[in-house]
Amino acid sequence: QTPKGSCLEAVKIAIDAGYRHIDGAFVYFNEHEVGQAIREKIAEGKIKREDIFYCGKLWNTCHPPELVRPTLEKTLKILQLDYVDLYIIELPMAFKPGDALYPKDENGKFIYHETDLCATWEALEACKDAGLAKSIGVSNFNRRQLEMIMNKPGLKYKPVSNQVECHPYFTQPKLLEFCRQHDIVIVGYSPLGTSRDESWVNVSSPPLLKDPVLNAIGKKYNKTAAQIALRFNVQRGVVVIPKSFNPQRIRENFQIFDFSLTEEEMKEIEALNKNVRYVELLM
């Protein structure tokens, strides 16, 4: 949720810098700008549609199976694209369907909705069959929730990915190992920690990018702490989706493929794990 036009510019800068994976969502309210940026770059001849990997997300108010396809179609209409490359269930819990994205009762409590994740998944499978999504996955799922889908009778497609918070202070070793065994790619959000916005972030944890170990290793390679944090995850097979609107940092975040961390350094960074989330998802 950004000032008008800033997302459009950021995506264009990112595409020029070499980025091809764009992580979006209906609830970010900027898919129209993302779609426009992609279309403008295609028109310029800089990229083809198939060069871009766009991930869209099914919001919590749209879990009932009959809402899944219309919700994805709405996203495609906003993007003005024919398909998304990946469509994921954003959270394993549902809110009451309706126009309110965060439905609350008169006491300000969230109104939840009981849905069957397996039925929601079947609706995603149908979207893949219809060619609206090339691949389907999940986000913020734990092992038990993943197993529920994978052990579903008549499963047609298993989740290709699980998008979760993942960075040196929250390394997700058990979930990463489980997903590796089942060929599910972990996509790490907040790979640089997060902004210090108290409305949704646990600010009692120290800022990741001030970490002395990351900064010391950075000095050795002439890289920033952010570049070290990103390289760490990429090197252990985690896909990273750093977020930035600063042109210099957008380019910097991409410059992590010209060096490798040693095994000792990887272990040193792994040891920073505090098992704390910045994004606590209190709802």
C-alpha positions as MATLAB code, in Angstrom:
seq = 'QTPKGSCLEAVKIAIDAGYRHIDGAFVYFNEHEVGQAIREKIAEGKIKREDIFYCGKLWNTCHPPELVRPTLEKTLKILQLDYVDLYIIELPMAFKPGDALYPKDENGKFIYHETDLCATWEALEACKDAGLAKSIGVSNFNRRQLEMIMNKPGLKYKPVSNQVECHPYFTQPKLLEFCRQHDIVIVGYSPLGTSRDESWVNVSSPPLLKDPVLNAIGKKYNKTAAQIALRFNVQRGVVVIPKSFNPQRIRENFQIFDFSLTEEEMKEIEALNKNVRYVELLM';
ca = [
       0.000    0.000    0.000;
       2.033    2.844   -1.398;
       1.724    6.391   -2.758;
       0.136    6.441   -6.220;
       2.616    5.705   -8.975;
       5.501    4.661   -6.743;
       4.781    0.966   -7.240;
       4.616    1.417  -11.021;
       8.057    3.045  -11.024;
       9.565    0.514   -8.604;
       8.430   -2.451  -10.707;
       9.814   -0.887  -13.896;
      13.170   -0.214  -12.194;
      13.193   -3.782  -10.859;
      12.501   -5.290  -14.290;
      15.287   -3.161  -15.786;
      17.618   -4.341  -13.008;
      16.906   -7.973  -13.902;
      14.113   -9.016  -11.541;
      11.585  -11.423  -13.045;
       9.675  -12.752   -9.997;
       7.006  -10.318   -8.808;
       5.109  -11.125   -5.643;
       1.702   -9.449   -5.534;
      -1.665   -9.680   -3.848;
      -5.121   -8.214   -4.226;
      -4.894   -6.770   -0.685;
      -1.802   -4.733   -1.562;
      -4.107   -2.490   -3.671;
      -1.410   -1.958   -6.279;
      -1.965   -4.778   -8.771;
      -3.176   -2.242  -11.373;
       0.231   -0.517  -11.202;
       2.128   -3.816  -11.287;
       0.157   -4.928  -14.349;
       0.772   -1.599  -16.053;
       4.531   -1.806  -15.367;
       4.692   -5.332  -16.830;
       2.687   -4.303  -19.907;
       4.813   -1.185  -20.487;
       8.021   -3.223  -20.311;
       6.557   -5.781  -22.748;
       5.593   -2.942  -25.119;
       9.147   -1.583  -24.906;
      10.442   -4.986  -25.983;
      12.423   -5.284  -22.736;
      10.670   -8.550  -21.746;
       8.042  -11.023  -22.930;
       5.104  -12.039  -20.744;
       6.623  -15.500  -20.253;
       9.787  -13.933  -18.787;
       7.798  -12.673  -15.803;
       6.800  -14.896  -12.892;
       3.819  -13.251  -11.180;
       2.428  -14.571   -7.912;
      -1.123  -13.603   -6.896;
      -2.891  -14.454   -3.622;
      -6.329  -15.598   -2.507;
      -7.431  -13.400    0.393;
      -9.042  -14.679    3.624;
     -12.573  -13.545    2.695;
     -12.542  -15.656   -0.476;
     -11.983  -19.197    0.792;
     -15.406  -20.691   -0.067;
     -14.761  -22.755   -3.231;
     -17.330  -20.890   -5.341;
     -15.470  -17.596   -4.701;
     -12.016  -18.792   -5.719;
     -12.225  -18.548   -9.497;
     -14.129  -15.220   -9.582;
     -11.522  -13.783   -7.184;
      -8.647  -14.875   -9.415;
     -10.494  -13.560  -12.490;
     -10.838  -10.201  -10.729;
      -7.069  -10.129  -10.107;
      -6.401  -10.955  -13.768;
      -8.751   -8.178  -14.843;
      -6.950   -5.660  -12.604;
      -3.540   -6.824  -13.883;
      -4.860   -7.031  -17.471;
      -3.052  -10.344  -17.858;
      -4.364  -13.698  -19.091;
      -2.871  -15.805  -16.312;
      -0.752  -15.684  -13.155;
       2.283  -17.926  -12.846;
       1.470  -18.842   -9.254;
      -1.712  -18.458   -7.228;
      -1.547  -19.130   -3.508;
      -3.830  -19.303   -0.495;
      -2.540  -16.335    1.523;
      -3.437  -17.670    4.984;
      -4.783  -20.972    6.282;
      -7.660  -19.239    8.076;
     -10.741  -17.557    6.666;
     -12.658  -14.361    7.380;
     -16.365  -13.920    6.777;
     -16.934  -13.466    3.025;
     -18.152  -10.046    1.900;
     -16.934   -6.620    0.884;
     -15.029   -5.926    4.120;
     -11.481   -7.266    3.765;
     -11.047   -7.278    7.560;
     -14.587   -7.973    8.809;
     -15.077   -7.084   12.488;
     -18.013   -7.258   14.883;
     -19.287   -4.379   17.030;
     -16.545   -5.103   19.611;
     -13.813   -4.809   17.004;
     -13.144   -8.567   16.964;
     -12.429  -10.309   13.657;
     -15.310  -12.335   12.228;
     -13.920  -15.670   11.144;
     -15.512  -18.139    8.769;
     -15.329  -21.898    8.888;
     -14.114  -23.284    5.578;
     -12.550  -26.502    4.411;
      -9.009  -25.875    3.170;
      -9.173  -29.024    1.041;
     -12.262  -27.720   -0.761;
     -10.542  -24.358   -1.287;
      -7.547  -26.250   -2.672;
      -9.748  -28.175   -5.127;
     -11.040  -24.833   -6.424;
      -7.409  -23.740   -6.971;
      -6.751  -26.988   -8.855;
      -9.678  -26.127  -11.142;
      -8.125  -22.681  -11.799;
      -4.894  -24.381  -12.845;
      -6.813  -26.723  -15.142;
      -8.561  -23.720  -16.679;
      -5.174  -22.124  -17.449;
      -5.760  -19.120  -15.165;
      -2.804  -20.084  -12.962;
       0.249  -22.017  -14.143;
       1.033  -23.254  -10.632;
      -0.689  -23.244   -7.252;
       0.649  -23.053   -3.729;
       0.079  -21.808   -0.200;
       1.386  -19.251    2.268;
       1.808  -19.216    6.055;
       0.967  -22.932    6.255;
       2.558  -25.108    8.919;
       3.510  -28.723    8.453;
       0.160  -30.053    9.664;
      -1.776  -27.843    7.251;
       0.481  -28.860    4.355;
      -0.019  -32.539    5.199;
      -3.774  -32.052    5.264;
      -3.686  -30.975    1.612;
      -1.053  -33.472    0.537;
      -2.970  -36.379    2.094;
      -6.277  -35.236    0.608;
      -8.094  -38.047   -1.248;
      -8.029  -37.407   -4.992;
      -5.292  -34.773   -4.801;
      -4.590  -33.559   -8.328;
      -1.745  -31.091   -7.764;
       0.304  -30.655   -4.621;
       1.377  -27.175   -3.495;
       4.522  -26.161   -5.374;
       5.460  -23.577   -2.770;
       4.824  -22.306    0.743;
       5.463  -18.605    1.327;
       6.503  -17.920    4.922;
       8.544  -15.426    6.918;
      12.192  -16.451    6.646;
      15.439  -14.611    7.476;
      18.532  -15.091    9.687;
      16.530  -14.433   12.895;
      13.781  -16.850   11.818;
      15.406  -19.570    9.736;
      12.529  -22.111    9.717;
      14.841  -25.174    9.807;
      12.150  -27.807   10.461;
       9.673  -26.467    7.920;
      12.456  -26.033    5.358;
      13.543  -29.648    5.808;
       9.954  -30.944    5.558;
       9.320  -28.926    2.391;
      12.619  -30.069    0.857;
      11.599  -33.690    1.351;
       8.340  -33.032   -0.495;
       9.685  -30.811   -3.286;
       7.842  -27.765   -1.981;
       9.780  -24.539   -2.510;
       9.975  -22.183    0.460;
       9.493  -18.566   -0.594;
      10.789  -16.332    2.188;
       8.996  -13.066    2.810;
      10.543  -10.311    4.957;
      13.995  -11.738    4.075;
      15.536   -8.483    5.351;
      13.402   -8.325    8.474;
      10.653   -5.711    8.150;
       9.780   -2.076    8.502;
       9.343   -0.903   12.098;
       5.597   -0.367   11.764;
       4.083   -1.182   15.160;
       0.638   -1.769   13.666;
       1.766   -5.127   12.252;
       5.385   -5.704   13.292;
       6.870   -7.057   16.521;
       9.271   -4.155   17.152;
      10.660   -5.672   20.353;
      13.034   -7.693   18.149;
      16.182   -5.842   17.085;
      16.402   -4.706   13.445;
      17.973   -7.525   11.435;
      20.124   -5.267    9.256;
      21.945   -3.829   12.283;
      23.195   -7.316   13.181;
      26.981   -7.236   13.833;
      27.603  -10.682   12.284;
      25.835   -9.791    9.017;
      27.676   -6.480    8.885;
      31.081   -8.055    9.618;
      30.618  -10.687    6.885;
      29.399   -7.888    4.592;
      32.636   -5.942    5.116;
      34.655   -8.955    4.008;
      32.811   -9.187    0.675;
      32.224   -5.459    0.272;
      28.468   -6.113    0.548;
      25.678   -4.717    2.744;
      24.081   -6.634    5.621;
      20.966   -6.870    3.402;
      22.930   -8.517    0.603;
      24.401  -11.017    3.087;
      20.940  -11.861    4.486;
      19.582  -12.431    0.963;
      22.594  -14.472   -0.142;
      22.257  -16.666    2.962;
      18.699  -17.677    2.071;
      19.334  -18.097   -1.645;
      22.305  -20.319   -0.879;
      20.138  -22.638    1.242;
      17.500  -22.947   -1.467;
      14.999  -20.386   -0.181;
      13.448  -18.041   -2.756;
      13.632  -14.441   -1.498;
      11.179  -11.628   -2.217;
      12.740   -8.458   -0.772;
      10.559   -5.355   -0.921;
      11.921   -1.912   -1.697;
      10.828    1.295   -3.390;
      14.314    2.813   -3.309;
      15.939    2.477   -6.783;
      19.440    2.066   -5.362;
      18.353   -0.650   -2.923;
      16.274   -2.419   -5.570;
      19.457   -2.737   -7.637;
      21.579   -3.606   -4.586;
      19.246   -6.429   -3.538;
      19.816   -8.013   -6.953;
      23.600   -7.956   -6.664;
      24.018  -11.171   -4.695;
      25.087  -13.573   -7.430;
      28.745  -12.549   -7.721;
      29.929  -14.123   -4.443;
      29.318  -17.149   -2.191;
      29.322  -17.510    1.565;
      31.597  -20.180    3.022;
      30.195  -23.104    4.982;
      31.486  -21.527    8.208;
      29.743  -18.241    7.402;
      26.503  -20.063    6.606;
      26.720  -21.806   10.012;
      27.510  -18.514   11.720;
      24.421  -16.895   10.190;
      22.253  -19.942   10.956;
      23.297  -19.563   14.596;
      21.664  -16.111   14.667;
      18.233  -17.788   14.620;
      16.138  -16.409   17.503;
      12.985  -18.210   16.389;
      11.021  -14.951   16.513;
       8.663  -13.557   13.921;
       8.576   -9.915   12.963;
       5.210  -10.458   11.264;
       3.120  -11.972   14.018;
      -0.165  -12.190   12.062;
      -2.105  -11.455   15.247;
      -5.400  -11.949   13.475;
];
